[in-house]
Amino acid sequence: MRRWGSTRRLGTTGRTGRRLRRATAAAACAAALAALTAVPARAQGPAHQEHAPHWSLKDTGVAPDVRFRGLAAVSRDTAWVAGTLGTVLRTTDGGRTWRDVSPPGAGELQFRDVEAFDARRAVVLAIGEGEDSRVYRTADGGTTWTETFRNPDPRAFYDCVTFFDHRHGLAMSDPVDGKFRILSTRDGGRSWTVLPDTGMPPALEGEAGFAASGQCLVSSGPKDVWLATGGADRARVLHSADRGRTWTATDAPVPAGDPARGVFALAFRDRHHGLAVGGDFTPGLPSPDAAARTTDGGRGWRPAAGPPPAYRSGVAWIPHSRTAALAVGPTGTDLTTDGGRTWRTVDTGSYDTVDCTPDGGCWAAGEQGRVARLEQ
């Protein structure tokens, strides 16, 4: 949901205006992609060449112990980030200034996902066991928040949230009674209901989701949703075509067999073409073969022939391209221009999550209060 932000602020209205905005955004994305492709592999630092696209760090003004794993990019101008210490920030001027819109009394919570419909409406998810898992909603840009869900079950641990449209969304919890638990809303996050688990396949021993980037549960279109798993003897991706009522599970060819290994993030540009990244998040350990792709909606996954060189926790398709995407992690950013078959490192800065918008805005966020926008 967060990918499809409003661009009405551009001032042009009607069908001609929409065509003009799409053409302008497509041209900007094509130029940025062409320049990104020209960046030398493993370029060092956030600004490698004077005129090459690069991650431009934005001063968020937060303490260095804040880590942003939740990111919702609405446009090149507007983005939301959510992280530790109950922190939620919002910018509407491309990152030049940030407003602290953290929910009152949430200082001990860890926000790991945020889904934004526009500059005023957003939903944030706090993770943790029992009542630490909560959902908050704002309709006034974060001036006020309403807590719309507090997990009453000490066995549940919610990891990610996603929306199909402005009304329908899901959140997922690690397995309870041997199955992943799905929470559903039909009113934009104002209220939530636990769905029956009769259509959910049994979880594997030790299987869980990773609340690393807000991308362990993603949707595309009005009904399709995918759930990424790890921690078991094999990593899997679960798919539902009916908004979370029934699911099928498919093995994913990424590192598994350890609680720190699996699929950490998914991205689908439509209901057929998807990317999976992950690996082993243990610091200092190598994590080869940590990317895969699908062209059939997740029924089958193929390993990347040239994967990222290390663990990656976030992934996003570049708008107006059928084959280009970015993956991020603590050791760098990788680019694919062939639909996930091969990846190459274009930046070595640390980021946990990444998101791109239809008007050509790509944002990344991570440790030490880091937030950046892709600039030319």
Buried (B, 14 or more C-beta within 10 A) or exposed (E): BBBBBBBEEBEEEEEEBBEEBBEBBBEBBBEBBEBBEEBEEBBEEBBBEEEBBBBBBBEBEBEEEBBBBBBBBBBBBBBBBBBBBBBBBBBBEBBEEBBEBBBEEBEEBBBBBBBBBBBBBBBBBBBBBEEBBBBBBBBEBBEEBEEBBBBEBEEBBBBBBBBBEBEBBBBBBBBBEEBBBBBBBEEBBBEBEBBEBEBBBEBBEBBBBBBBBBBBBBBBEEBBBBBBBBBBEBBBBBBBBEBBBBBBBBEBBBBBBBBBBBBBBBBBBEBBBBBBBBBBBEEEBEBBEBBBBBBEBBEBBEBBEBBBBBBBBBBBBBBBBEBBBBBBBBBBBBBBBBBBBBBBBBBBBBBBBBBBBBBBBBBBBBBEBBBBBBBE
